[in-house]
Amino acid sequence: MNFQFMKHRFTFFGISIALVIVSVLLLVVKGLNYGIDFKGGSIIHVRFDKEINEGKIREIFTGIEKARSLYFTSDQLIIQSVTSGQGREYIIQYPSAPVDSQKTADVHDMILSDLKVAAPFSDEALEVSNVGPTVGEEMKIQGIEAAILSAIGILLYLAYRFEFQSASSSIIAIIHDLMVTLGFIALTGIEFDITVLAAILTMLGYSVNDSIVVLDRIRENRKFAKETSFSQLIDDSINQTLGRTINTSITTLLALFALLWLGGVSIYGFALTLTFGVTVGTYSSVFVVSPLLLEMTGEKLNKTR
């Protein structure tokens, strides 16, 4: 393959800038749909008398929602099966009621009462807890800190492993991927919870890994380059690693598509976020990192590194 990527780099810059601007506008206007982990809610750990599945639990809550005019829908539930529960033990999470504490308790008792009628469970094994807004705000801050610490760690590693220009272009690409992915989450209304945050951090690591492959090939080619322009050397390096980049992305996406199709509602946000993030990360490793490196370094072929 002999694609001339650098020839069209300003087109890629324009696309990326437009995506970032749209993403920022979506975050400002629409914002993120924070989940229970970040805005508070109720958590029920229950062991049913008979084996039951996630779909049946959602169906029961849909019936309760229609009969009681609940303030949330069954799609907002987070249902996790306990591994040792033999298909009977589940952790169910739903948002806090937008009312005072006494009415919240009444609504909570009503939900438990209706759930027990539809699917009997053991009172001895029942555990109920609430995540308050304060705890949710603390988790939100911790999530932001985790993202910042990850970016700092990546920057330090890249600064040690590569030259300043390469490290800088990678960090800019990471910020690009983060903003575009957050814009996608805001656009689709995916519930932003701990699993989605984990998907974002995973996506950042994947994006850096892809970028390192390209940057390492550029560095190796510079050592043995003869008379040629830096833009041509970058094009050659990208073409040499393009097959690896595409194959890695396709195999990763196949696994993520399986999660989207078979994973159920509980990990849908994680799978969808990571699917989009891997796609954006692959795009940035080819169309953002290397063009930025060329703009920072210039056409002069420096063989010192």
Residue pairs with C-beta under 8 A, 6 or more apart in sequence:
1 239
1 242
1 243
2 235
2 239
3 235
3 238
3 239
3 242
4 235
5 12
5 234
5 235
5 238
5 286
5 287
5 290
5 291
6 231
6 232
6 234
6 235
6 290
6 291
6 294
7 231
9 287
9 291
9 294
9 295
12 287
12 288
12 291
13 291
15 287
16 176
16 284
16 287
16 288
19 176
19 180
19 183
20 176
20 179
20 180
20 183
22 183
23 179
23 180
23 182
23 183
23 184
23 186
24 179
24 183
26 183
26 186
26 187
27 182
27 183
27 186
30 186
30 187
31 186
32 182
32 185
32 186
32 192
33 185
33 186
33 189
33 190
33 191
33 192
34 136
34 140
34 191
34 192
34 193
35 41
35 78
35 191
35 192
35 193
35 194
35 196
36 42
36 43
36 78
36 93
36 94
36 95
36 96
36 131
36 136
36 193
37 131
37 136
37 139
37 193
37 194
38 136
38 137
38 139
38 140
38 143
38 192
38 193
39 95
39 96
39 133
39 136
40 95
40 96
40 130
40 131
40 132
40 133
40 135
40 136
41 93
41 94
41 95
41 96
41 130
41 131
42 93
42 94
42 95
42 96
42 108
42 128
42 129
42 130
42 131
43 91
43 92
43 93
43 128
43 129
43 130
43 131
44 91
44 92
44 93
44 112
44 126
44 127
44 128
45 82
45 89
45 90
45 91
45 125
45 126
45 127
45 128
46 89
46 90
46 92
46 115
46 121
46 125
46 126
46 127
47 85
47 88
47 89
47 121
47 122
47 125
47 126
48 88
48 89
48 90
48 119
48 120
48 121
48 122
49 88
49 119
49 120
49 121
49 122
50 88
50 119
50 120
51 86
51 87
51 88
52 87
52 88
52 90
52 119
53 87
54 79
54 81
54 90
54 264
54 265
54 266
56 119
57 77
57 79
57 90
57 92
57 119
58 74
58 75
58 77
58 79
58 265
59 74
60 115
60 118
60 119
61 70
61 74
61 77
61 94
61 115
62 73
62 74
63 118
64 70
64 111
64 114
64 115
64 118
65 72
65 73
65 74
67 114
68 110
68 111
68 114
70 107
70 111
71 95
71 97
71 98
71 107
72 94
72 95
75 265
76 94
76 95
76 191
77 92
77 93
77 94
77 265
78 92
78 93
78 94
78 193
78 266
79 90
79 91
79 92
79 93
79 265
79 266
80 90
80 91
80 266
81 87
81 89
81 90
82 89
82 90
82 91
89 125
94 111
96 104
96 130
96 131
96 133
97 103
97 104
97 107
97 108
99 107
108 128
112 126
112 128
115 121
139 194
143 194
143 197
146 197
146 201
147 178
147 197
147 200
147 201
147 204
150 201
150 204
150 205
151 171
151 174
151 175
151 204
154 170
154 171
154 174
154 204
154 205
154 208
155 167
155 171
158 166
158 167
158 170
158 171
158 208
158 212
159 167
161 167
161 212
162 170
162 215
162 219
163 305
165 293
165 296
165 297
166 215
166 218
166 219
166 293
168 292
168 296
169 211
169 288
169 289
169 290
169 292
169 293
169 296
170 208
170 211
170 212
170 215
170 289
172 288
172 292
173 207
173 211
173 284
173 285
173 288
173 289
173 292
174 204
174 207
174 208
176 280
176 284
176 288
177 203
177 204
177 207
177 277
177 280
177 281
177 284
178 200
178 204
180 280
181 200
181 203
181 273
181 276
181 277
181 280
182 200
184 273
184 276
185 192
185 196
185 273
188 272
190 196
190 269
190 272
190 273
191 269
192 269
193 269
195 267
195 269
195 270
196 269
196 270
196 273
198 270
199 269
199 270
199 271
199 273
199 274
199 277
200 273
200 277
202 274
202 277
203 273
203 274
203 277
203 278
203 280
203 281
204 281
206 252
206 277
206 278
206 281
207 277
207 280
207 281
207 284
207 285
210 245
210 248
210 249
210 281
210 282
210 285
211 284
211 285
211 289
213 241
213 244
213 245
213 285
214 237
214 238
214 241
214 245
214 285
214 286
214 289
214 290
215 289
215 290
215 293
217 237
217 240
217 241
218 233
218 234
218 237
218 290
218 293
219 305
221 233
221 236
221 237
221 240
222 233
222 301
222 302
222 303
222 305
223 303
225 233
225 301
225 303
228 301
229 299
229 301
230 294
230 297
230 298
230 299
230 300
230 301
231 294
231 299
233 301
234 290
234 293
234 294
237 290
238 286
238 290
242 286
245 282
245 285
245 286
246 282
249 278
249 279
249 282
252 278
253 275
253 278
253 279
256 271
256 274
256 275
256 278
257 275
259 267
259 270
259 271
260 268
260 271
260 272
260 275
263 271
